[in-house]
């Protein structure tokens, strides 16, 4: 029995239902219905091998539909940067990475809180295996931009995904939550320069050394630049340390 419409995304609608006296969320999607279920089965293997206190969303398939529990509510913008929630999300992300997956769609819409105040990372449908496997190379920041938009910017071709993409997405999501409204637009514009649209390279170009990458002639310049940045960081953090000591 459907009890509530929860929300919708680019590829799915989610409802709260009661099945055999248990409350679930049911996703009606045009994606592969069993992909997320299969991913969570692999994640559970690593959970059983760990002594740490991990929790992930529970997924089951009933009568051809994917059901998940607990049923939560989307986390609020002011709560996303709380330490306890970030730790809970990172633990789930670590389990996914143990199974070899990059989530690729980490954003506030895909984090829910249950009645016990636990944050769950949901919607692993867009995930893929980590590594240099796509037709394009680039960066993914998905805290506010759907993965599909970045696919369209690469003409539908697969872009390689890496674990670091998810970590960057979490940082970006936190920054968005702490910005004033007038700064959010600016941040999104800045971040777009590191999305697939701006940085994608054809994989064949990389393999054939046609991509714009550092070469031996200018490698020393890169090293000098990195050295300057390192010295600058030491100066800045040194000053901060001194100020903190005085306080």
ABEGO torsion letter per residue (X at the ends): XBABBAEBBAABBBBBBBBGGBBBBBBBBABBAAAAAAAAAAAAAAAAABABBBBBBBBBBBGGBBBBOBBBBBBBAAAAABAAAAAAAAAAAAAAAAAGBBAGABBAAABBBBAAGBBBBBGAAABBBBEBABABBBBBBAAABBAAAAAAAAGGBBBBBBAAAAAAAAAAAAAAAABBAAAAAAAAAAAAAABAAAABBBAAAAAAGABBBBBAAAAAAAAAAAAAAAAAAAAAAAAAAAAAAAX
